[in-house]
Amino acid sequence: MPFRPFQNELGLRVFERICNSCWGEWLKLQQQLINHYGLQVREPQAKEFLYAQLEGFLFKAGEAKEG
């Protein structure tokens, strides 16, 4: 990836381990999740939910949370 998407540990992991193609797939899924659940991305709960989904999608770390 040409950039670090978040300034946290998860953003660093994504930057170091994820290709542009996989990141693009995540962005598509993220938009679907935002629309489906009507998430307000500035709310902390929405961010936590999306981070958990991202981690499950890109790293298969446990089960992704159901919101």
Residue frames as qw, qx, qy, qz and C-alpha x, y, z in Angstrom:
[[0.000, 0.888, 0.460, 0.000, 0.00, 0.00, 0.00],
 [0.416, 0.525, -0.026, 0.742, 1.25, 3.50, -0.73],
 [0.191, -0.546, 0.223, -0.785, -0.09, 4.95, 2.55],
 [0.150, -0.123, -0.868, 0.457, -1.00, 4.08, 6.12],
 [0.239, -0.539, -0.589, -0.553, -4.81, 4.24, 6.33],
 [0.549, -0.787, -0.216, -0.181, -5.06, 4.87, 10.11],
 [0.184, 0.654, -0.527, 0.510, -2.66, 6.27, 12.67],
 [0.722, -0.445, 0.392, -0.356, -2.96, 3.31, 15.03],
 [0.417, -0.347, 0.834, 0.096, -1.60, -0.24, 15.34],
 [0.676, 0.413, 0.606, -0.072, -4.24, -1.64, 12.97],
 [0.441, 0.876, -0.058, -0.189, -3.33, 0.96, 10.35],
 [0.093, -0.703, 0.688, 0.158, 0.31, -0.06, 10.58],
 [0.573, -0.027, 0.819, 0.012, -0.57, -3.76, 10.18],
 [0.635, 0.668, 0.364, -0.133, -2.68, -2.96, 7.12],
 [0.237, 0.896, -0.317, -0.199, 0.11, -0.82, 5.64],
 [0.205, -0.575, 0.785, 0.107, 2.74, -3.52, 6.15],
 [0.390, -0.044, 0.920, -0.002, 0.73, -6.62, 5.16],
 [0.522, 0.571, 0.591, -0.229, -2.16, -5.78, 2.82],
 [0.351, 0.085, 0.545, 0.757, -2.01, -5.24, -0.95],
 [0.215, 0.163, -0.084, -0.959, -3.89, -2.54, -2.85],
 [0.441, -0.133, -0.717, -0.523, -6.29, -5.06, -4.37],
 [0.408, -0.375, -0.796, 0.241, -7.31, -6.44, -0.97],
 [0.073, -0.307, -0.335, 0.888, -7.65, -2.93, 0.43],
 [0.307, 0.027, -0.378, -0.873, -9.98, -2.07, -2.47],
 [0.475, -0.288, -0.801, -0.221, -12.14, -5.10, -1.65],
 [0.288, -0.380, -0.648, 0.594, -12.32, -3.95, 1.95],
 [0.081, 0.179, 0.034, -0.980, -13.41, -0.44, 0.90],
 [0.431, -0.157, -0.605, -0.651, -16.29, -1.94, -1.09],
 [0.504, -0.373, -0.773, 0.096, -17.39, -4.07, 1.86],
 [0.211, -0.260, -0.433, 0.837, -16.98, -1.15, 4.26],
 [0.251, 0.007, -0.186, -0.950, -19.34, 0.98, 2.18],
 [0.538, -0.263, -0.703, -0.383, -21.89, -1.84, 2.14],
 [0.449, -0.345, -0.699, 0.437, -21.68, -2.15, 5.94],
 [0.041, -0.165, -0.203, 0.964, -22.06, 1.60, 6.42],
 [0.402, -0.073, -0.376, -0.831, -25.13, 1.68, 4.18],
 [0.551, -0.252, -0.778, -0.166, -26.70, -1.52, 5.50],
 [0.468, -0.434, -0.625, 0.449, -26.40, -0.61, 9.17],
 [0.029, -0.908, -0.231, -0.349, -26.81, 3.14, 8.68],
 [0.696, -0.363, -0.211, 0.582, -23.55, 3.79, 10.49],
 [0.034, 0.992, -0.054, 0.111, -22.42, 7.29, 11.40],
 [0.835, 0.237, -0.269, 0.418, -18.68, 6.87, 10.91],
 [0.091, 0.635, -0.347, 0.684, -17.81, 9.67, 13.33],
 [0.739, -0.527, 0.113, -0.403, -19.37, 7.78, 16.23],
 [0.160, -0.562, 0.801, -0.129, -16.93, 5.71, 18.33],
 [0.721, 0.034, 0.648, -0.241, -19.21, 2.63, 18.27],
 [0.769, 0.618, 0.042, -0.160, -19.36, 2.71, 14.48],
 [0.261, 0.763, -0.591, 0.033, -15.57, 2.98, 14.26],
 [0.425, -0.367, 0.802, -0.204, -15.10, 0.06, 16.64],
 [0.811, 0.295, 0.446, -0.238, -17.54, -2.03, 14.61],
 [0.661, 0.727, -0.170, -0.081, -15.78, -1.21, 11.33],
 [0.004, 0.691, -0.716, 0.095, -12.33, -1.89, 12.82],
 [0.616, -0.148, 0.745, -0.208, -13.54, -5.31, 14.01],
 [0.807, 0.501, 0.261, -0.170, -15.02, -6.07, 10.59],
 [0.404, 0.813, -0.417, -0.041, -11.81, -4.92, 8.87],
 [0.244, -0.547, 0.791, -0.125, -9.68, -7.11, 11.07],
 [0.728, 0.094, 0.651, -0.194, -11.89, -10.13, 10.44],
 [0.723, 0.667, 0.097, -0.151, -12.00, -9.49, 6.69],
 [0.407, 0.803, -0.432, 0.063, -8.31, -8.76, 6.10],
 [0.028, 0.544, -0.792, 0.277, -6.64, -10.82, 8.80],
 [0.741, -0.182, -0.598, -0.247, -9.26, -13.48, 9.63],
 [0.121, 0.244, -0.689, 0.672, -8.65, -12.67, 13.32],
 [0.201, 0.238, 0.781, -0.542, -11.40, -14.50, 15.10],
 [0.188, 0.615, 0.741, 0.193, -14.99, -13.85, 14.14],
 [0.026, 0.291, 0.133, 0.947, -16.14, -10.51, 12.84],
 [0.131, 0.270, 0.644, -0.704, -18.67, -8.93, 15.19],
 [0.002, -0.571, -0.719, -0.396, -22.32, -8.84, 14.28],
 [0.040, 0.031, -0.209, 0.977, -23.66, -5.33, 14.81]]
